[in-house]
């Protein structure tokens, strides 16, 4: 395409988008060192040249780089500079009509008038010293208010009457648990526990059926702190409160639940469960038959303690006496423990220690006990600390 105003014989080419000069680059014909007379002009290989105008100026670099190179009218020079960046146009509210011509004819005004959504106004505040006007209640309003009060009084009176009346009582029904002294609220026997309700700060009675004479373990388990007392015809045979951590670790249960071993004849006994914390609770009463090993004063008895279990010793005497109970394991590393029940409370007798081992014999880990035993049957419990099955010798001697 020929440049406007030029003849067809002018073979120069009109180049559009000629870049403007930047700072530091030539603005017309660049100044560069003059070539010597014999120095040929700087030219690129023929195949890389484009059809150019004879006018000097900046043109796209024929080497394909993203830059422009200065043409001096005869040859490409060594002067180059980057292409001028293309301005980025930001579209927004100012160009909306241009970008979307149909908006020019649109009515952008609000299509609806503002709508009132509430007519509420805060109540006027009373200013001190300025009385607020009072509305007078009509006679009809007073009659309505009086009638409402009357109905409310009648309803309250009816509710109070129903509450005071209480639940209907069945004459054929027995007394409720723990409500009447002297009447058993439950019955327990070996293999058949009984659960009774114990009122806050009160007691509940349980009938204990013993099928045959023997040794028994009595327990009472409750969420609150309770104590138990076993009696026959008004005579207390056994009483117990907390079993303690030592016995609880052997027979199970909670440390605060009563438990104890007793010797009973066949018959029906009364167990009284009493609550101490002033909180109503329920208690489960259980009686177990126990196979006790008899030990006697002046004798040595071999006793096997089962693995993970315990053995019960029964010591019977006609009168109160102070005795020594010497327990010795057959192997030095075996660790037996002895539990006894002075005044109904479980007490642990464990290692005798080095001094007693020197004076009494045995090892320092063998239990040794000196205590006063009442007349009748007394019980002791043997277990092994590591829950191994071991055999020990038990010697009972007067002190």
C-alpha positions as CSV (number, residue, x, y, z in Angstrom):
1,X,0.0,0.0,0.0
2,X,1.4,3.4,-1.0
3,X,1.5,6.3,1.4
4,X,-1.0,9.0,0.7
5,X,0.5,11.9,-1.3
6,X,3.2,9.7,-2.9
7,X,3.6,8.6,-6.4
8,X,3.3,5.1,-7.6
9,X,7.0,5.2,-8.4
10,X,7.7,5.9,-4.7
11,X,8.2,2.4,-3.3
12,X,8.2,3.4,0.3
13,X,5.7,1.7,2.6
14,X,3.3,3.4,5.0
15,X,3.8,1.8,8.4
16,X,0.9,2.3,10.9
17,X,1.3,2.3,14.6
18,X,4.8,3.7,14.6
19,X,6.0,3.7,18.3
20,X,6.8,6.9,20.0
21,X,10.3,7.5,21.3
22,X,10.9,6.8,25.0
23,X,13.4,8.6,27.3
24,X,16.9,7.7,26.6
25,X,16.3,6.6,23.0
26,X,16.6,8.5,19.8
27,X,13.7,10.7,18.8
28,X,14.7,11.1,15.1
29,X,17.8,9.9,13.4
30,X,19.8,8.6,16.3
31,X,23.3,9.8,17.0
32,X,25.8,7.1,16.7
33,X,29.5,7.0,16.0
34,X,30.4,7.8,12.4
35,X,31.5,4.9,10.2
36,X,34.8,5.1,8.5
37,X,35.0,5.5,4.8
38,X,35.7,1.8,4.3
39,X,33.3,0.6,7.0
40,X,30.2,-1.0,5.4
41,X,26.8,-0.2,6.8
42,X,25.4,-2.5,9.4
43,X,22.9,-4.7,7.7
44,X,21.0,-7.8,8.7
45,X,20.9,-10.9,6.5
46,X,18.7,-10.3,3.5
47,X,16.2,-13.0,4.4
48,X,15.4,-11.2,7.7
49,X,14.7,-7.8,6.2
50,X,11.2,-6.6,5.7
51,X,9.9,-4.2,3.0
52,X,10.7,-0.8,4.6
53,X,10.2,2.9,3.9
54,X,13.2,5.0,3.1
55,X,12.4,7.3,6.0
56,X,14.5,6.7,9.2
57,X,12.5,5.7,12.3
58,X,11.5,3.1,14.8
59,X,10.1,-0.1,13.3
60,X,9.4,-3.7,14.6
61,X,12.6,-5.6,15.1
62,X,13.0,-8.0,12.1
63,X,14.7,-10.4,14.5
64,X,11.3,-11.2,16.0
65,X,12.0,-9.8,19.4
66,X,9.2,-8.0,21.3
67,X,10.9,-4.6,20.7
68,X,11.5,-2.0,18.0
69,X,14.8,-1.2,16.3
70,X,15.9,2.1,14.6
71,X,16.2,2.2,10.8
72,X,18.5,4.9,9.6
73,X,17.1,4.9,6.1
74,X,19.9,2.6,4.8
75,X,20.4,-0.1,7.4
76,X,19.2,-1.4,10.8
77,X,21.1,0.1,13.7
78,X,22.1,-1.3,17.0
79,X,19.5,0.9,18.8
80,X,16.5,-0.9,20.3
81,X,13.8,-0.2,22.8
82,X,10.8,-2.1,24.2
83,X,7.4,-1.9,22.6
84,X,5.2,0.8,24.0
85,X,2.7,-0.9,26.5
86,X,-0.9,-1.0,25.5
87,X,-3.0,1.0,27.8
88,X,-5.5,-1.2,29.8
89,X,-8.9,0.3,30.0
90,X,-10.9,-0.3,33.2
91,X,-14.6,-0.9,32.7
92,X,-17.0,0.3,35.4
93,X,-19.9,2.6,36.1
94,X,-18.4,5.4,34.0
95,X,-18.3,3.1,30.9
96,X,-21.6,1.3,31.6
97,X,-23.6,3.1,28.9
98,X,-20.8,2.7,26.4
99,X,-20.4,-1.0,27.2
100,X,-24.2,-1.6,27.3
101,X,-25.9,0.8,24.9
102,X,-29.4,-0.3,25.8
103,X,-29.0,1.3,29.2
104,X,-29.1,4.7,27.5
105,X,-32.9,4.4,27.0
106,X,-33.6,2.7,30.3
107,X,-35.4,4.6,33.2
108,X,-33.1,4.0,36.1
109,X,-35.2,5.9,38.6
110,X,-36.9,4.0,41.5
111,X,-40.1,2.3,40.3
112,X,-41.8,2.6,43.7
113,X,-42.2,5.3,46.2
114,X,-40.8,4.6,49.7
115,X,-43.3,2.5,51.7
116,X,-44.0,3.1,55.4
117,X,-43.4,-0.2,57.3
118,X,-44.2,1.0,60.9
119,X,-46.1,3.8,62.5
120,X,-45.0,3.0,66.1
121,X,-43.6,5.8,68.1
122,X,-42.0,5.5,71.6
123,X,-44.2,6.6,74.5
124,X,-43.5,10.0,75.8
125,X,-41.3,10.2,78.8
126,X,-42.7,11.8,81.9
127,X,-40.9,14.9,82.8
128,X,-40.5,15.5,86.6
129,X,-42.8,18.2,87.7
130,X,-45.2,17.7,84.8
131,X,-48.1,15.4,85.4
132,X,-49.1,13.0,82.7
133,X,-52.7,12.8,81.8
134,X,-54.4,9.7,83.1
135,X,-57.1,7.9,81.2
136,X,-60.2,7.1,83.2
137,X,-61.2,3.4,83.1
138,X,-64.8,2.9,82.1
139,X,-67.3,1.0,84.3
140,X,-67.3,-1.9,81.8
141,X,-63.5,-2.2,82.2
142,X,-63.8,-2.4,86.0
143,X,-66.4,-5.2,85.7
144,X,-64.1,-7.2,83.4
145,X,-61.1,-6.8,85.6
146,X,-63.0,-7.8,88.7
147,X,-64.4,-10.9,86.9
148,X,-60.9,-12.0,85.9
149,X,-59.6,-11.8,89.5
150,X,-62.6,-13.8,90.7
151,X,-62.0,-16.6,88.2
152,X,-58.3,-16.7,89.1
153,X,-59.1,-17.0,92.8
154,X,-61.4,-19.9,92.1
155,X,-58.9,-21.8,90.0
156,X,-56.2,-21.4,92.6
157,X,-58.5,-22.7,95.3
158,X,-59.4,-25.8,93.2
159,X,-55.7,-26.6,92.6
160,X,-54.9,-26.3,96.3
161,X,-57.7,-28.6,97.2
162,X,-56.5,-31.3,94.7
163,X,-52.9,-31.0,96.0
164,X,-53.9,-31.3,99.6
165,X,-56.1,-34.3,98.9
166,X,-53.0,-36.4,97.8
167,X,-53.1,-39.6,95.9
168,X,-55.8,-42.2,96.4
169,X,-54.9,-44.8,99.0
170,X,-55.7,-48.5,98.4
171,X,-56.7,-50.0,101.8
172,X,-55.5,-53.4,100.6
173,X,-52.1,-52.2,99.7
174,X,-49.2,-52.6,102.1
175,X,-47.1,-49.8,103.5
176,X,-44.7,-48.0,101.2
177,X,-41.0,-48.6,101.5
178,X,-39.5,-47.1,104.6
179,X,-42.8,-45.4,105.6
180,X,-43.8,-47.6,108.6
181,X,-41.3,-48.7,111.3
182,X,-41.3,-52.4,112.0
183,X,-42.6,-53.4,108.6
184,X,-40.1,-54.9,106.1
185,X,-40.0,-53.1,102.7
186,X,-38.1,-56.0,101.0
187,X,-36.9,-59.5,101.4
188,X,-33.5,-60.9,100.6
189,X,-31.9,-64.3,100.6
190,X,-28.8,-65.9,99.2
191,X,-28.9,-65.4,95.5
192,X,-31.9,-63.1,95.7
193,X,-31.1,-59.5,96.6
194,X,-33.6,-56.8,97.5
195,X,-33.8,-53.2,96.6
196,X,-35.6,-50.7,99.0
197,X,-36.2,-47.0,99.1
198,X,-34.6,-45.2,102.0
199,X,-36.1,-41.8,102.9
200,X,-33.9,-38.9,103.6
201,X,-32.5,-39.2,107.1
202,X,-34.7,-42.2,107.6
203,X,-34.5,-46.0,107.6
204,X,-35.9,-49.0,105.6
205,X,-36.2,-52.5,106.8
206,X,-35.3,-55.7,104.9
207,X,-36.2,-59.2,105.9
208,X,-33.2,-61.5,105.6
209,X,-34.1,-65.2,105.0
210,X,-31.3,-67.5,106.1
211,X,-32.0,-71.1,104.9
212,X,-29.3,-72.9,106.9
213,X,-26.7,-72.2,109.6
214,X,-23.4,-70.9,108.2
215,X,-21.1,-67.9,107.5
216,X,-22.5,-65.1,105.4
217,X,-21.4,-61.8,103.8
218,X,-23.9,-59.0,104.0
219,X,-23.7,-55.9,101.8
220,X,-25.8,-52.8,101.1
221,X,-25.0,-50.7,98.0
222,X,-26.5,-47.2,97.7
223,X,-25.8,-43.9,95.9
224,X,-25.8,-42.0,99.2
225,X,-24.1,-42.8,102.5
226,X,-26.0,-45.5,104.4
227,X,-25.3,-47.8,107.3
228,X,-26.7,-51.2,108.1
229,X,-27.6,-53.1,111.2
230,X,-28.6,-56.7,111.5
231,X,-30.9,-57.8,114.3
232,X,-32.9,-60.7,115.5
233,X,-35.9,-60.1,117.8
234,X,-34.5,-56.7,118.7
235,X,-31.0,-58.0,119.5
236,X,-28.3,-56.4,117.3
237,X,-26.0,-59.1,115.9
238,X,-24.0,-57.0,113.5
239,X,-23.7,-53.4,112.5
240,X,-21.5,-51.8,109.8
241,X,-20.9,-48.5,108.1
242,X,-18.2,-47.8,105.5
243,X,-16.4,-50.9,104.3
244,X,-13.3,-48.8,103.5
245,X,-11.0,-48.8,100.6
246,X,-9.1,-51.9,101.7
247,X,-12.1,-54.2,101.8
248,X,-13.7,-52.6,98.8
249,X,-10.5,-53.5,96.9
250,X,-10.9,-57.1,97.9
251,X,-14.7,-57.8,97.7
252,X,-15.6,-54.9,95.4
253,X,-18.2,-52.2,95.8
254,X,-17.8,-48.6,97.1
255,X,-15.8,-47.7,100.1
256,X,-18.8,-46.0,101.7
257,X,-21.1,-49.0,101.4
258,X,-21.5,-51.2,104.5
259,X,-20.4,-54.8,104.4
260,X,-19.5,-57.5,106.9
261,X,-19.2,-61.2,107.7
262,X,-21.6,-62.8,110.2
263,X,-22.3,-66.3,111.5
264,X,-26.0,-67.0,111.4
265,X,-28.4,-69.8,112.2
266,X,-31.4,-70.6,110.0
267,X,-34.2,-68.1,110.4
268,X,-35.5,-64.7,109.4
269,X,-33.5,-61.6,110.4
270,X,-34.1,-57.9,110.1
271,X,-31.6,-55.6,108.4
272,X,-32.1,-51.9,109.0
273,X,-30.6,-49.6,106.4
274,X,-30.2,-46.0,107.5
275,X,-29.5,-42.9,105.4
276,X,-27.0,-40.3,106.9
277,X,-26.8,-37.5,104.3
278,X,-30.4,-36.3,104.4
279,X,-30.9,-37.4,100.8
280,X,-33.5,-40.0,99.8
281,X,-31.9,-43.0,98.0
282,X,-32.4,-46.6,97.2
283,X,-30.2,-49.4,98.5
284,X,-29.6,-52.9,97.2
285,X,-29.2,-55.5,100.0
286,X,-27.4,-58.7,99.2
287,X,-26.5,-61.8,101.3
288,X,-23.9,-64.3,100.2
289,X,-23.1,-67.7,101.7
290,X,-19.4,-68.0,102.5
291,X,-17.2,-71.0,102.8
292,X,-15.0,-70.1,105.8
293,X,-11.8,-71.9,106.9
294,X,-11.8,-72.5,110.7
295,X,-8.7,-71.5,112.6
296,X,-8.2,-72.2,116.3
297,X,-6.0,-71.0,119.1
298,X,-2.8,-73.0,119.4
299,X,-3.0,-74.4,115.9
300,X,-1.4,-73.8,112.5
301,X,-3.6,-74.1,109.5
302,X,-2.6,-74.1,105.8
303,X,-4.9,-71.8,103.7
304,X,-4.9,-71.5,99.9
305,X,-5.7,-68.0,98.5
306,X,-7.2,-68.3,95.0
307,X,-5.8,-66.2,92.1
308,X,-7.6,-62.9,92.0
309,X,-9.8,-63.8,95.0
310,X,-9.7,-64.1,98.8
311,X,-10.1,-66.6,101.6
312,X,-12.2,-66.1,104.7
313,X,-11.0,-67.3,108.1
314,X,-13.4,-68.0,111.0
315,X,-12.0,-67.8,114.6
316,X,-14.4,-68.9,117.3
317,X,-13.9,-68.4,121.1
318,X,-16.0,-68.7,124.2
319,X,-14.6,-65.5,125.7
320,X,-12.9,-62.3,124.7
321,X,-9.2,-62.8,124.3
322,X,-6.1,-61.1,122.9
323,X,-4.5,-63.2,120.2
324,X,-1.6,-63.1,117.7
325,X,-2.3,-64.1,114.1
326,X,0.9,-65.0,112.3
327,X,0.6,-65.5,108.5
328,X,3.6,-66.8,106.5
329,X,4.0,-67.4,102.8
330,X,5.8,-70.4,101.5
331,X,7.9,-68.3,99.1
332,X,9.8,-65.1,100.1
333,X,8.5,-63.0,97.2
334,X,4.8,-63.8,97.8
335,X,2.9,-61.0,99.5
336,X,-0.2,-62.0,101.5
337,X,-2.4,-59.5,103.3
338,X,-4.7,-59.9,106.3
339,X,-7.9,-57.9,106.9
340,X,-9.8,-58.0,110.2
341,X,-12.9,-56.2,111.6
342,X,-12.4,-54.6,115.0
343,X,-15.6,-52.9,116.1
344,X,-17.2,-53.9,112.7
345,X,-14.8,-51.8,110.6
346,X,-12.4,-53.4,108.1
347,X,-8.7,-52.9,109.0
348,X,-5.7,-54.1,107.0
349,X,-2.7,-55.8,108.5
350,X,0.0,-56.0,105.8
351,X,3.8,-56.3,106.0
352,X,5.2,-57.0,109.5
353,X,8.4,-55.1,108.6
354,X,12.1,-56.0,109.2
355,X,12.0,-55.6,113.0
356,X,9.1,-57.9,113.5
357,X,10.6,-60.4,111.0
358,X,13.8,-60.4,113.2
359,X,11.8,-60.9,116.4
360,X,8.9,-63.1,115.3
361,X,10.4,-64.8,112.3
362,X,9.1,-65.0,108.7
363,X,9.8,-62.4,106.1
364,X,9.2,-58.6,106.3
365,X,6.3,-59.0,103.7
366,X,4.3,-61.5,105.8
367,X,1.3,-60.2,107.8
368,X,1.4,-60.3,111.6
369,X,-1.5,-59.1,113.8
370,X,-2.1,-58.7,117.5
371,X,-5.7,-57.8,118.4
372,X,-8.5,-58.4,120.9
373,X,-11.2,-60.8,119.6
374,X,-14.7,-60.9,121.2
375,X,-16.5,-64.0,122.3
376,X,-18.2,-65.8,119.4
377,X,-17.2,-65.9,115.8
378,X,-14.7,-63.4,114.4
379,X,-13.7,-63.3,110.7
380,X,-10.5,-62.4,108.9
381,X,-9.9,-62.1,105.1
382,X,-6.7,-63.2,103.3
383,X,-5.7,-62.0,99.8
384,X,-2.5,-61.8,97.8
385,X,-1.3,-58.4,96.8
386,X,-0.4,-59.4,93.2
387,X,-3.6,-61.6,92.9
388,X,-1.6,-64.8,92.5
389,X,-2.6,-68.1,93.9
390,X,-0.5,-68.9,97.0
391,X,-0.6,-71.1,100.0
392,X,0.1,-69.6,103.5
393,X,0.3,-71.0,107.0
394,X,-1.9,-69.3,109.7
395,X,-0.9,-69.7,113.3
396,X,-3.1,-68.3,116.1
397,X,-1.5,-68.0,119.6
398,X,-2.4,-66.1,122.8
399,X,-0.5,-63.0,123.5
